[in-house]
Each structure stands twice: as structure tokens, then as C-alpha cells.
């Protein structure tokens, strides 16, 4: 039976690598739903995937700013009407504006929490309200949510909350046969990482496709045997 996957923050980094992992593989996923803010990177990525489609899959882009909760709720309604079901959900989208505590603009703190925490919650809740039953939910947290680092207060707080939220989701949704997995990537060569650590050489750290491979494994039948409240993924 064919399945669908929805990935947020799909224009680049871990999100795009995950989309490629599922879209280009010969697996049981036939319907790929991708969410991102409007950007040339997103349009180019979708166009390239459609041009190299070895297994005849569909890929449908949706443009959204995930900090807009009402728009997220409306979009979930549209997605259920069009696609009927989201079997695999990868909550990947992230935002941060790293600053020392004295310099943090509260609006940036609110946006960080909106994108990194409230949006994943809203997506899951909205789809549940519309009768969706997930096979797997993969929430992308971060080792920044485990270990403190100066200047990363808002990002670390959002990811620590994601880890805790995922643990509760795992308990609550098990009755529906849904597996909820939270992974916390360490240093990974993404644009977000460059924002957090601008002087770091990205060739010396983990790459997005490495994390995408872990997500694919966790979403497979083998993933049923990996029981972890929060799986750290790092070199």
C-alpha cells in the first residue's frame, strides 16, 4: 500500500535531504508533500526532483510561513482534502536569531518558538482533528536542547521543549499505532548551523544527507526496533 510523507522546511538542509531520500528511493512512499516559505531554492528543488523522478512519484509544494498559526491550521485542512492522509510526518523547519540574553528581541523569541515548537504541535493537532492517523512522526530537535551554549537561549529553549513534547506525543499517540521519534542532530552543515556558528568549516561536520538517512531508517519497519525518547545523531 502506497504512503505519503510530509516534510516541513523542505527547501534546503535536512528537510530537502530528507525529501530527496524518500522521493528518489524505491520504497512504498508515492506522495511527497513539501512545505516551505516561498524561495527560489524551494522552486528549483521541486523542479529538479520532478525532472528526475525514477519511480513516478508525486511531489506537491505548499508555501507557508509556519509562524502564522491560523494559516497552518487552514493549510492542514487543504492538505487533508487533497491528499486524504499523511502517513509520515517530518517536523523539520527551524528558525533562530542567536543573541546574548540582554540583546534578544522578544519578537525573535516568539518567532523561534512559533516555528520550532508551536508549528509542529499545530500540524499534528490539526491533522488529528481531521481524522488523520499517522504511521510515524519524526520531530527534529537538536543537541542544543540538551546542552547549554551561550548565545543560543531562544533556540535551545525551543528544542528542549520539542524533546519533552515528543515524549508526551509518543505516549499519547501509541494507542493509534503511531510511532513518535525525536532526533537531536549535533553539528550539521545547514544554513541554520551557519547562523549559529558562522566561523565553522562545514566540510568538517555531519552533512544533511546523513541525518536524512537516519530519518529514513527510523520511518522504516526496522525503525520499530529503535526505542528512544530522544535519539542523538552526530559524528
C-alpha positions as CSV (number, residue, x, y, z in Angstrom):
1,X,0.0,0.0,0.0
2,X,1.5,3.4,-1.0
3,X,2.1,6.0,1.6
4,X,2.5,9.8,1.9
5,X,5.2,11.8,3.6
6,X,5.1,15.5,4.6
7,X,8.3,17.4,5.3
8,X,8.4,21.0,6.7
9,X,11.4,23.3,6.0
10,X,11.9,21.4,2.7
11,X,13.7,24.0,0.7
12,X,17.3,23.1,1.9
13,X,19.3,21.4,4.6
14,X,18.0,18.4,6.4
15,X,14.5,19.0,5.1
16,X,15.5,18.9,1.4
17,X,17.9,16.0,2.0
18,X,15.0,14.0,3.6
19,X,12.7,14.8,0.7
20,X,15.4,13.5,-1.7
21,X,16.0,10.4,0.4
22,X,12.3,9.4,0.2
23,X,11.5,10.7,-3.3
24,X,14.4,9.1,-5.2
25,X,14.3,5.7,-3.4
26,X,12.3,2.7,-4.5
27,X,10.1,2.5,-1.4
28,X,6.4,2.5,-0.5
29,X,6.1,6.3,-0.5
30,X,4.4,7.6,-3.6
31,X,3.1,11.0,-2.4
32,X,5.6,13.6,-1.2
33,X,4.2,16.8,0.4
34,X,6.7,19.6,0.9
35,X,6.3,22.8,2.9
36,X,8.5,25.9,2.9
37,X,8.4,29.6,2.8
38,X,8.5,31.0,-0.8
39,X,12.0,31.0,-2.2
40,X,13.9,30.4,-5.4
41,X,15.7,27.5,-3.6
42,X,12.4,25.8,-2.9
43,X,11.2,26.2,-6.5
44,X,14.4,25.0,-8.0
45,X,14.5,21.9,-5.7
46,X,10.9,20.9,-6.6
47,X,11.6,21.4,-10.3
48,X,14.8,19.3,-10.2
49,X,13.0,16.5,-8.3
50,X,10.2,16.4,-10.8
51,X,12.7,16.2,-13.7
52,X,14.5,13.2,-12.1
53,X,11.6,11.1,-10.9
54,X,12.7,7.4,-11.3
55,X,9.7,5.9,-9.6
56,X,6.8,8.0,-10.9
57,X,6.0,9.7,-7.6
58,X,4.1,12.9,-7.0
59,X,5.6,15.9,-5.2
60,X,3.4,18.8,-4.1
61,X,4.8,22.0,-2.8
62,X,3.0,24.3,-0.4
63,X,4.2,27.8,0.5
64,X,3.8,28.8,4.1
65,X,5.3,30.8,6.9
66,X,4.9,28.4,9.8
67,X,4.9,31.2,12.4
68,X,1.4,32.0,11.2
69,X,-0.7,29.6,13.3
70,X,-4.0,30.3,11.6
71,X,-2.5,29.8,8.2
72,X,-1.0,26.5,9.3
73,X,-4.5,25.3,10.5
74,X,-6.1,26.3,7.2
75,X,-3.3,24.6,5.2
76,X,-3.7,21.3,7.1
77,X,-7.4,21.3,6.1
78,X,-6.4,21.8,2.5
79,X,-3.8,19.1,2.6
80,X,-6.3,16.6,4.0
81,X,-8.8,17.5,1.3
82,X,-6.2,17.0,-1.4
83,X,-4.1,14.1,-0.1
84,X,-6.5,12.4,2.3
85,X,-3.8,11.1,4.6
86,X,-0.3,12.0,6.0
87,X,1.4,8.7,6.9
88,X,4.9,10.0,7.7
89,X,5.4,13.5,9.1
90,X,8.8,15.1,9.5
91,X,8.7,18.3,11.5
92,X,12.0,19.8,10.4
93,X,11.5,23.5,9.9
94,X,13.6,25.7,12.2
95,X,14.4,29.3,12.9
96,X,16.8,31.1,15.2
97,X,18.3,34.6,15.8
98,X,21.2,33.9,18.2
99,X,21.9,36.7,20.6
100,X,23.1,37.3,24.2
101,X,20.2,37.4,26.6
102,X,20.5,41.2,27.0
103,X,20.1,41.7,23.2
104,X,17.3,39.3,22.5
105,X,14.3,40.9,20.7
106,X,11.2,39.3,22.2
107,X,9.6,39.2,18.8
108,X,12.5,36.9,17.6
109,X,12.0,34.7,20.7
110,X,8.3,34.4,19.8
111,X,9.1,33.6,16.2
112,X,11.6,30.9,17.2
113,X,9.0,29.3,19.5
114,X,6.3,29.6,16.8
115,X,8.3,27.9,14.1
116,X,10.2,25.4,16.2
117,X,7.6,24.3,18.7
118,X,4.1,25.7,18.1
119,X,4.0,24.8,14.4
120,X,4.9,21.1,14.9
121,X,2.2,21.0,17.6
122,X,-0.3,22.7,15.5
123,X,0.3,20.5,12.5
124,X,-0.1,17.3,14.5
125,X,-3.2,18.5,16.4
126,X,-4.8,19.9,13.2
127,X,-4.3,16.7,11.3
128,X,-5.6,14.6,14.2
129,X,-8.7,16.8,14.4
130,X,-9.3,16.0,10.8
131,X,-9.1,12.2,11.3
132,X,-5.6,11.6,10.2
133,X,-3.8,8.6,11.7
134,X,0.0,8.8,11.4
135,X,2.3,5.8,11.0
136,X,5.4,7.8,12.1
137,X,6.0,11.3,13.3
138,X,9.7,12.4,13.3
139,X,10.3,15.6,15.3
140,X,13.7,17.2,14.7
141,X,15.1,18.7,17.9
142,X,18.8,19.4,18.5
143,X,21.6,18.7,20.9
144,X,21.3,22.4,21.6
145,X,18.1,21.4,23.5
146,X,20.2,19.2,25.8
147,X,23.4,21.1,26.3
148,X,23.6,24.9,27.1
149,X,25.6,27.2,24.9
150,X,26.0,31.0,25.3
151,X,24.0,33.0,22.8
152,X,21.6,30.2,21.9
153,X,19.0,30.8,24.5
154,X,15.9,31.0,22.3
155,X,16.9,28.1,20.0
156,X,17.9,25.9,22.9
157,X,14.7,26.6,24.8
158,X,12.6,25.7,21.7
159,X,14.4,22.5,21.1
160,X,14.3,21.4,24.8
161,X,10.6,21.9,24.7
162,X,10.4,19.9,21.4
163,X,12.1,16.9,23.1
164,X,9.6,17.0,26.0
165,X,6.6,17.4,23.7
166,X,7.8,14.5,21.6
167,X,7.9,12.2,24.7
168,X,4.3,13.1,25.5
169,X,3.2,12.6,21.9
170,X,4.8,9.2,21.9
171,X,2.8,8.1,25.0
172,X,-0.5,9.6,23.9
173,X,-0.5,8.5,20.2
174,X,0.7,4.9,20.8
175,X,-2.9,3.9,21.2
176,X,-3.4,4.7,17.5
177,X,-0.4,2.7,16.4
178,X,1.6,5.9,15.8
179,X,5.4,5.9,16.4
180,X,6.8,9.2,17.5
181,X,10.5,9.7,17.3
182,X,12.5,12.7,18.3
183,X,16.0,13.1,17.0
184,X,18.6,15.6,18.1
185,X,21.2,16.2,15.4
186,X,24.6,17.5,16.5
187,X,26.7,19.8,14.3
188,X,25.3,19.5,10.8
189,X,26.2,21.6,7.7
190,X,23.0,23.6,7.3
191,X,22.2,27.3,6.8
192,X,20.8,27.3,10.3
193,X,24.1,25.9,11.6
194,X,26.0,28.7,9.8
195,X,23.8,31.2,11.6
196,X,24.7,29.7,14.9
197,X,28.4,29.0,14.2
198,X,29.5,31.3,11.3
199,X,33.2,30.6,11.7
200,X,32.9,26.8,11.4
201,X,34.1,24.8,8.4
202,X,31.0,23.0,7.2
203,X,33.1,20.3,5.4
204,X,34.4,19.0,8.8
205,X,30.9,18.2,10.3
206,X,27.9,16.0,9.6
207,X,26.0,16.6,6.4
208,X,22.2,16.8,5.9
209,X,22.1,13.6,3.9
210,X,23.5,11.7,6.9
211,X,20.6,12.8,9.1
212,X,18.1,12.1,6.2
213,X,19.4,8.5,6.2
214,X,18.7,8.1,9.9
215,X,15.2,9.6,9.3
216,X,14.5,7.0,6.6
217,X,15.7,4.2,8.8
218,X,13.5,5.3,11.7
219,X,10.5,5.6,9.4
220,X,11.0,2.0,8.0
221,X,9.9,-1.3,9.6
222,X,13.4,-1.5,11.1
223,X,12.7,1.7,12.9
224,X,10.2,-0.1,15.1
225,X,13.1,-1.6,17.0
226,X,14.7,1.7,17.9
227,X,13.0,2.8,21.1
228,X,14.4,6.1,22.3
229,X,12.8,9.2,23.8
230,X,15.4,11.4,22.1
231,X,17.9,9.9,19.7
232,X,21.1,11.9,19.3
233,X,22.5,11.9,15.8
234,X,26.1,13.1,15.4
235,X,29.5,12.2,14.1
